[in-house]
Structure formats: structure tokens, C-alpha cells
């Protein structure tokens, strides 16, 4: 009993030290040197706001970040830089790379759309899914589009749509 209490205390202390070190280090694992809290994703609005502001396809002119013949690393870094702005206005900058000849660049563009976290990416992903030749990539793009259209948990809780219920469950089992 006493030794398990000592181990528990040691574990809690170790976790506390690790969290303190991580907090003091600051920054982001993707972008060393960036400090401070990340911007919340654009779809973190309450569900009522999401219903009122249905996602519209982004119609801004599409301009590529870097030329297609740039090295893969440059393309991947450019996509990552845009994605970590968390600004849905940047969606058109990633869109052309969803159909890039290099599969790794296409995957980075898909991941970038998800990182931006805005439901306005859904029509772009569905359009690209109809054009890619790989069924696997098309399915991944369609799943990402569906994911981005889901309401945020925070929004559901704020709207009261997902309030926990008290009382026994069906079958008489307590919660």
C-alpha cells in the first residue's frame, strides 16, 4: 500500500515536471520557434453559427504557392506553411496540389486542408476526389470532406444539442 502510494506520487511528479518543461519550451512541433496558443480552427463555432453560415465554395483566384517543378521538399514545406496559418482564406492556395503528379504532395495537400479545418474545403476535396485516378485517394478525400462538415463538439455542447442525461439507462443500468 505504502509503496504503491510512493509510485503514484512519483508518477504524478514526473508528469508535472514534463508538462512544465514542455510549457516553458513553448513552440510547436511542426514549426519550432513559434510560441503561443494556436488559433482555433474555423469550424469551432457553435452549431447555430455553423448552420447560419453554411460553407460556400471558395471562389478566390487560384495561385500556386511554388512552381510544379520545385523540389518536393519545397512544395511540402509551402503547403505546411499555408496549412498552419489556420486561415480558411488560404484554401485556394492548397487546392492545385490536390491533383499534383506526386502522391506525397497530394497527401500533404489533403492533410493541409484538414489542418485548416474549415468546412469550405469540402467542395474542393469532393471535386478533387472525382478527378484523381486512385480509388484509395478518392475515398480519403471524400472522408476528409465529410469530417470537415461535422459540427464541432464545442459548438454542440454550447448549443445544448448534446447535453448529458441523468438517470438510469435502458435496461435499468445506472449511468
N, C-alpha and C positions, 0 to 999 in steps of 0.2 A: 504494500500500500504506500509506504513512505517512498520507496524507490520509484514507483510509477508517478508519484506527485513530483518528484525531482525531475524525471524525464519530461513530464508535461511542462514544467516551468522552464526547463532548458529549451524545449522546442519553441515555446512562445517567445522566449527571449531571442532566439536565433531568428525567427521570423521578423520580429520587431527590428532587429539590427539590419537585416537585409532590406526591409522596407525603408528604413531611414537612409541607408546608403543609396538605394535607388532614387529616393526622393531628392536627396542632395545632389546626385549626379545630374538629374534633370534630363531634358532632351528626349529624343525619340529614337527607337531602334532603327527606323528607316532613314532618318536624317539626323546624324549626330550634329550637335551644336544648336539645334532648335529647342528652345525651352518654353515652358508654359503649357497650359492646358490646350488640347486640341479643340478645334471648332466642332460643335455638334454637327452631325450630318443634317443635310437639308430636310430629310424626311422625319426629323424628330419633332415635328409639330403635333399638337393634339389632333386626334382623329377628326374632330369637327372642322378644323382648319384644312386638313387634307381633303375632306370631301368638298369643301368650298373651292379649294384651289386644285382642281384636277390637273394631273400632269399634262402638259401640252408638249408636243414635239418641239425640240429646239430648232429654230429655223435660222439661226445666225449663220453667216457665211463660213464655210469650212475652209480652214487654212491648216496646212500641215505644220507640225512643230519643227521637224527637220526633214531634209530630203530623204526619199526612199532608199537611196544608195548609201546613206550614212551607215557607219558600223552599228551592228546590233546593240552593243553596249550603250551607244549614244541614244538610239531610239528608246531603249528600255528606261534609261535614266530620264529622258524627256517626258515619257509617259508617266513615270513615277512622280516627277516634279509637279506635273499638272494635277495628278490624282490627289496628291497630299495638300492641295490648296483647299479641298473640301468645298469648292465653289462650283455649283452646277452650271454656271455660265461657261465653264471650261469644257463641257461635254463635246462640243463640236470639234475641239482640238484633238480629242482622242478617237473620234468616230472613224476617220480614214484608216486607222491602224487595226480596226476590227477585221479588215479584209486584206491585210498585208500578206505578201507571199510567205513570210517566215512565221511558222506556227508559234514560236516563242513570243514574237511581237504581238500576234493576235491574242494570245493568252494574257499578256501584260495589259493590252488594251481592255480586254474583258474585265480583268481584275481592277483596273483603274476606274472603270465605270462603276463597279460595285463599291470601291473605296469612296468615290464621290458621293455615293449613297442617295441619289436623287431619283425619284420615280420617272422623271423626264427622260432618263436613259432607256427606259423600257421600249419605246417605239424604235429607238436606234438599234438596240440589241435584237429586236424581232426582225427588223429589216435586214440586218447583217446575217442573222440565222437563216434567212431564206436564200442568201447568196453564197454562203460557204459550201464547200464541197464535202466536208467531213460531217457525217451524221453526229458523231460524238460532240464536235464543236457546236453544231447547231442546237443540240439538246442542252449543252452547258449554257449557251446564250439565252435560250428560252427560259431555263430555270432561273438564271440571274434576273431576267426581266420580271418574272413572277415574284421573285424575292424582293426586288426593289419596290414593287407595288404594294407589298404588305404594309399595314399600318404599324407604326412603332408601338412598342409595349408601353412606353411612357404616355403616349397620346391616348391609348386605350384606357389606361388607369386614370388619367386626368378626366376623361370624358365619362367615366363610370361604367363603361361597357363591360369591364372585366373585374367587377367587384367580387372579392371572395365571399362565399356564402357560409353562414354559420348553421349549425345543426347537423343532424345525422345524415349520412349518405344513404343512398338507396340500399336496401338490404339491412338497414339498422346499424351499420358500422359507423362509429363516431369518426369525425374528421381528425 
